C-alpha cells in the first residue's frame, strides 16, 4: 500500500484536498465494487498541517489533520494542494511548509503540486531548472517570481525527475490519475477514472485559458491598429496594405507590435480570429464552415490546424466540451 501525505494550510482550496483523498482512497475500491470483485485498497492517505491543527479552507470549511509536519516519516507521495487565498500572503504565512519541502527534496518519494500549490514548490527551490506548470491565469506572476523554472503553462501535467505539477484548480484529478497509473498501471487508472466518471489523459490547459491577445502598453500606433483590426478581422487583410493604411512601413509596424505586445501583427490577427471562433462555437449552433468564414478564413484545413494549435482541441471537440446547451 502506497502512503500519501497532503500538506494542508489555511486558505487552501478544499476540493484539492478532499477530492484527492477521495480519489486515492477509492482507487481499487469503487471499480471493484461495481464489478463485484474483491476490494483492494491501494493507498493510505493522510492530511498533515504544521502543528497537526485543523485548517480553514478558502470556502470556510475546516478540515482536521491526521498529523503534524514533524511527524511525517515515510511517504511515497507528498502533495501540495491549490492555494485559494492570495498567493503571496499564503506563502509568507507558511514558511514551515516551504522548509519541509526543502527537506523532502533530499529524500526518496515523489513530490506533487496542484495548480497554484506549485508556487510552494518553486518557493522551496524544487523547480529550479526543471519543467513545471501552474494555473494558466497565474503564469506571468509565476515567471516573474521564479525565472529559473522552465514553465510551460499550456501543459496540464508536467513531470521532471521526482516532481509532478498539475495545472488548473481541479486538475487534482488528472494528477491523481497519473500517479495511480505510475504506481499501479494504466488499467487501474482507467478503472478509477470510469468509476468516478472522469475524462482521463487530458493534456493541455489551452482550451480553458483566455487567449492572451493583448497587454497594457503606451504605443499609440499599435492601439490604433488594434482598434481597427477588432472591427475588421473578418476581412482579407494583407500586412503591407495594413501598414500603408497607417502610413508606416511593414517593418516599422512589425517592430512596434513586437515591442508593445511581444507578437507580430499577423499573429495578433490570428489570435483575434480564433478567439472570435471560440465564442461562436460556445454561444451559437452555426455550422463550422459558416463560423470559419465569419472570422476571416477560407481554407478549412488551415483553420482547423490553427484552431487546434491555439486551443489544444479541434473545433468540433471544443464545441462538444464548451458549447452552450440550447435545450436547458
C-alpha positions as CSV (number, residue, x, y, z in Angstrom):
1,X,0.0,0.0,0.0
2,X,1.4,3.4,-1.0
3,X,1.4,6.2,1.5
4,X,0.3,9.7,0.6
5,X,0.6,12.9,2.7
6,X,-1.3,16.0,1.7
7,X,0.1,19.2,3.2
8,X,-2.8,21.4,4.3
9,X,-2.8,25.1,5.2
10,X,-5.2,27.9,5.8
11,X,-6.6,29.3,2.5
12,X,-6.2,26.1,0.5
13,X,-8.9,25.0,-2.0
14,X,-10.9,22.4,-0.1
15,X,-11.7,20.2,-3.1
16,X,-7.9,20.0,-3.9
17,X,-7.6,18.2,-0.5
18,X,-10.8,16.3,-0.1
19,X,-11.0,15.3,-3.7
20,X,-7.5,13.9,-3.7
21,X,-8.3,12.0,-0.5
22,X,-11.5,10.5,-2.2
23,X,-9.7,9.7,-5.4
24,X,-6.8,7.8,-3.8
25,X,-8.9,6.2,-1.1
26,X,-11.3,4.8,-3.6
27,X,-8.7,3.5,-6.1
28,X,-9.1,-0.2,-6.2
29,X,-12.4,0.1,-4.3
30,X,-15.2,1.7,-6.4
31,X,-14.5,-0.1,-9.6
32,X,-14.1,-3.5,-7.8
33,X,-17.4,-2.9,-6.1
34,X,-19.2,-2.1,-9.4
35,X,-17.7,-5.2,-10.9
36,X,-18.5,-7.3,-7.8
37,X,-14.8,-8.1,-7.3
38,X,-12.8,-8.1,-4.1
39,X,-12.0,-4.7,-2.8
40,X,-8.3,-3.8,-2.7
41,X,-7.3,-0.6,-1.1
42,X,-4.2,0.7,-2.8
43,X,-3.4,4.0,-1.0
44,X,-3.3,5.2,2.6
45,X,-4.0,9.0,2.6
46,X,-3.3,11.3,5.5
47,X,-3.6,15.1,5.9
48,X,-0.8,16.9,7.6
49,X,-0.7,20.5,8.9
50,X,2.1,22.4,10.6
51,X,1.1,21.5,14.2
52,X,-1.5,18.9,13.5
53,X,-4.2,21.6,13.8
54,X,-7.4,21.9,11.8
55,X,-7.1,24.3,8.8
56,X,-9.7,26.6,7.3
57,X,-10.0,26.4,3.6
58,X,-10.9,29.3,1.3
59,X,-14.5,28.3,1.3
60,X,-14.8,28.4,5.0
61,X,-14.7,24.7,5.6
62,X,-12.5,23.4,8.3
63,X,-10.5,20.2,7.8
64,X,-8.9,18.2,10.5
65,X,-5.4,16.9,10.1
66,X,-4.1,13.5,10.9
67,X,-0.6,14.5,11.9
68,X,1.8,17.4,12.2
69,X,4.7,18.2,9.8
70,X,7.3,16.9,12.2
71,X,5.5,13.5,12.4
72,X,5.9,12.8,8.7
73,X,8.3,10.0,8.3
74,X,8.0,7.7,5.3
75,X,5.7,8.8,2.4
76,X,5.6,7.7,-1.2
77,X,4.0,10.9,-2.3
78,X,3.8,14.4,-0.8
79,X,1.1,16.5,-2.3
80,X,0.7,20.3,-2.0
81,X,-2.9,21.4,-2.8
82,X,-4.1,24.6,-4.6
83,X,-3.7,27.9,-2.9
84,X,-7.2,29.5,-2.9
85,X,-6.4,32.7,-1.0
86,X,-4.0,35.4,-2.0
87,X,-0.9,33.6,-3.1
88,X,1.9,35.8,-1.7
89,X,0.1,36.1,1.6
90,X,-0.2,32.3,1.9
91,X,3.5,31.8,1.0
92,X,4.5,34.3,3.6
93,X,2.4,32.6,6.3
94,X,3.7,29.1,5.6
95,X,7.5,29.1,5.9
96,X,7.3,25.8,7.8
97,X,5.7,24.1,4.8
98,X,8.4,25.5,2.5
99,X,11.2,24.3,4.8
100,X,9.5,20.8,4.8
101,X,9.6,20.7,1.0
102,X,13.3,21.6,1.0
103,X,13.9,18.7,3.4
104,X,11.8,16.3,1.4
105,X,13.7,17.0,-1.8
106,X,16.6,15.2,-0.4
107,X,14.6,12.1,0.5
108,X,13.1,9.3,-1.7
109,X,9.5,9.6,-2.9
110,X,7.5,11.8,-5.2
111,X,6.5,15.5,-4.6
112,X,3.5,16.9,-6.4
113,X,1.8,20.2,-6.5
114,X,-1.6,21.2,-7.9
115,X,-2.4,24.5,-9.6
116,X,-1.1,27.5,-7.6
117,X,0.2,25.0,-5.0
118,X,3.2,24.8,-7.3
119,X,4.2,28.2,-6.0
120,X,5.2,26.4,-2.8
121,X,7.4,24.0,-4.8
122,X,9.0,26.9,-6.7
123,X,9.4,28.9,-3.5
124,X,11.3,26.0,-2.0
125,X,13.6,25.9,-5.0
126,X,12.5,22.4,-6.0
127,X,11.6,23.6,-9.6
128,X,14.7,25.5,-10.5
129,X,15.9,24.2,-13.8
130,X,13.0,21.8,-14.1
131,X,9.9,21.6,-16.3
132,X,6.8,22.7,-14.5
133,X,3.3,24.0,-15.0
134,X,0.8,26.0,-13.0
135,X,-2.7,27.6,-13.5
136,X,-2.7,29.4,-16.8
137,X,-4.1,32.6,-15.1
138,X,-1.1,33.0,-12.9
139,X,1.7,32.1,-15.3
140,X,3.0,35.7,-15.6
141,X,3.3,36.1,-11.9
142,X,5.0,32.7,-11.7
143,X,7.5,33.5,-14.4
144,X,8.4,36.8,-12.9
145,X,8.9,35.4,-9.4
146,X,10.7,32.2,-10.5
147,X,12.7,32.9,-13.6
148,X,14.8,29.7,-13.2
149,X,11.8,27.4,-13.7
150,X,11.1,26.0,-17.1
151,X,7.4,26.9,-17.0
152,X,5.0,25.6,-19.7
153,X,1.6,26.7,-18.6
154,X,0.0,25.1,-21.6
155,X,0.6,21.7,-20.1
156,X,-1.9,20.2,-17.7
157,X,0.6,17.9,-16.1
158,X,4.4,18.2,-16.0
159,X,6.9,15.6,-14.7
160,X,10.6,16.2,-14.1
161,X,12.6,13.7,-12.1
162,X,10.6,13.1,-8.9
163,X,8.4,16.1,-9.1
164,X,4.9,16.4,-10.7
165,X,2.9,19.6,-11.3
166,X,-0.7,19.9,-12.3
167,X,-2.2,23.0,-13.9
168,X,-5.8,24.1,-13.2
169,X,-7.6,24.3,-9.9
170,X,-9.4,21.0,-10.4
171,X,-6.6,19.3,-12.2
172,X,-6.0,17.3,-9.0
173,X,-8.0,14.5,-10.5
174,X,-5.7,14.5,-13.6
175,X,-2.7,14.5,-11.2
176,X,-4.2,11.7,-9.1
177,X,-4.9,9.5,-12.1
178,X,-1.4,10.0,-13.4
179,X,0.1,8.9,-10.1
180,X,-2.3,6.0,-9.8
181,X,-1.1,4.8,-13.3
182,X,2.6,5.3,-12.2
183,X,2.2,3.0,-9.2
184,X,-0.4,0.5,-10.3
185,X,-0.6,0.8,-14.1
186,X,-3.0,2.1,-16.8
187,X,-5.7,-0.4,-16.2
188,X,-6.2,0.6,-12.6
189,X,-6.0,4.3,-13.5
190,X,-8.7,4.0,-16.2
191,X,-10.9,1.9,-14.0
192,X,-10.7,4.6,-11.3
193,X,-11.5,7.3,-13.9
194,X,-14.5,5.3,-15.1
195,X,-15.8,4.7,-11.6
196,X,-15.6,8.5,-10.9
197,X,-16.9,9.4,-14.4
198,X,-13.7,11.4,-15.2
199,X,-12.0,12.1,-18.5
200,X,-8.5,10.6,-18.4
201,X,-5.4,11.9,-20.0
202,X,-6.3,15.5,-20.7
203,X,-3.0,17.0,-21.8
204,X,-3.5,20.8,-22.2
205,X,-4.9,23.9,-20.5
206,X,-5.1,25.7,-23.8
207,X,-8.8,25.1,-24.3
208,X,-9.5,26.6,-20.8
209,X,-7.3,29.6,-21.0
210,X,-8.2,33.0,-22.3
211,X,-6.1,33.8,-25.4
212,X,-3.5,36.3,-24.4
213,X,-4.4,38.7,-27.2
214,X,-3.2,41.9,-25.6
215,X,-1.4,43.5,-22.7
216,X,-1.2,47.1,-21.5
217,X,1.1,49.4,-23.5
218,X,1.5,53.1,-24.4
219,X,2.1,52.7,-28.2
220,X,-0.4,54.9,-30.0
221,X,0.2,53.4,-33.4
222,X,-0.3,49.8,-32.1
223,X,-3.5,50.9,-30.3
224,X,-5.0,52.4,-33.5
225,X,-4.2,49.2,-35.4
226,X,-5.6,47.1,-32.7
227,X,-8.9,49.1,-32.7
228,X,-9.1,48.8,-36.5
229,X,-8.4,45.0,-36.5
230,X,-11.0,44.3,-33.9
231,X,-13.6,45.8,-36.2
232,X,-12.3,44.3,-39.5
233,X,-10.6,41.0,-38.5
234,X,-13.1,39.1,-40.7
235,X,-11.9,40.8,-43.9
236,X,-9.0,39.8,-46.2
237,X,-6.1,41.7,-44.6
238,X,-2.7,42.0,-46.2
239,X,0.1,43.1,-43.9
240,X,1.7,45.5,-46.4
241,X,-1.7,47.1,-47.1
242,X,-2.4,47.4,-43.4
243,X,0.9,49.2,-42.8
244,X,0.3,51.6,-45.7
245,X,-3.1,52.4,-44.3
246,X,-1.5,53.7,-41.2
247,X,1.3,55.5,-43.1
248,X,4.2,53.3,-41.9
249,X,6.4,50.7,-43.4
250,X,5.6,47.0,-42.8
251,X,8.9,46.7,-41.0
252,X,8.0,49.6,-38.7
253,X,4.6,48.1,-38.0
254,X,6.1,44.7,-37.1
255,X,8.7,46.3,-34.8
256,X,6.0,48.4,-32.9
257,X,3.8,45.3,-32.4
258,X,6.7,43.2,-31.2
259,X,7.8,45.9,-28.7
260,X,4.3,46.6,-27.4
261,X,2.7,43.1,-27.5
262,X,5.6,40.6,-28.0
263,X,4.0,39.3,-31.1
264,X,3.9,40.5,-34.8
265,X,0.6,41.9,-36.3
266,X,-0.2,38.7,-38.2
267,X,-0.1,36.6,-35.0
268,X,-2.2,39.2,-33.2
269,X,-4.8,39.0,-36.1
270,X,-4.8,35.2,-35.8
271,X,-5.5,35.4,-32.1
272,X,-8.4,37.7,-32.6
273,X,-9.9,35.4,-35.2
274,X,-9.5,32.3,-33.1
275,X,-11.0,34.0,-30.1
276,X,-14.0,35.1,-32.2
277,X,-14.3,31.5,-33.5
278,X,-14.2,30.2,-29.9
279,X,-17.1,32.5,-28.8
280,X,-19.2,31.4,-31.8
281,X,-18.6,27.7,-31.1
282,X,-19.6,28.3,-27.4
283,X,-22.6,30.5,-28.0
284,X,-24.2,29.5,-31.3
285,X,-25.2,26.4,-33.2
286,X,-23.8,27.8,-36.5
287,X,-22.1,25.4,-38.9
288,X,-18.3,25.2,-38.7
289,X,-17.9,26.4,-42.3
290,X,-20.0,29.5,-41.6
291,X,-18.0,30.3,-38.4
292,X,-14.8,29.8,-40.3
293,X,-15.8,32.4,-43.0
294,X,-17.3,34.8,-40.4
295,X,-13.9,35.1,-38.7
296,X,-11.9,35.5,-41.9
297,X,-10.7,32.1,-43.0
298,X,-11.5,30.3,-46.3
299,X,-9.4,27.2,-46.1
300,X,-11.0,24.6,-43.7
301,X,-7.8,22.6,-43.2
302,X,-5.6,25.6,-42.3
303,X,-8.4,26.9,-40.0
304,X,-8.7,23.6,-38.1
305,X,-4.9,23.2,-37.9
306,X,-4.5,26.7,-36.4
307,X,-7.5,26.3,-34.1
308,X,-6.0,23.1,-32.7
309,X,-2.6,24.7,-32.2
310,X,-4.1,27.7,-30.3
311,X,-6.6,25.7,-28.1
312,X,-5.4,22.2,-28.0
313,X,-8.7,20.9,-29.4
314,X,-10.3,20.6,-32.8
315,X,-13.2,23.0,-33.4
316,X,-15.7,20.1,-33.1
317,X,-14.1,18.8,-29.9
318,X,-14.1,22.4,-28.5
319,X,-17.8,22.8,-29.3
320,X,-18.7,19.4,-27.6
321,X,-16.8,20.4,-24.5
322,X,-17.8,24.1,-24.1
323,X,-20.8,24.9,-26.2
324,X,-24.0,26.4,-24.6
325,X,-26.7,23.8,-24.2
326,X,-29.7,25.2,-26.0
327,X,-32.1,22.7,-24.5
328,X,-31.6,23.9,-21.0
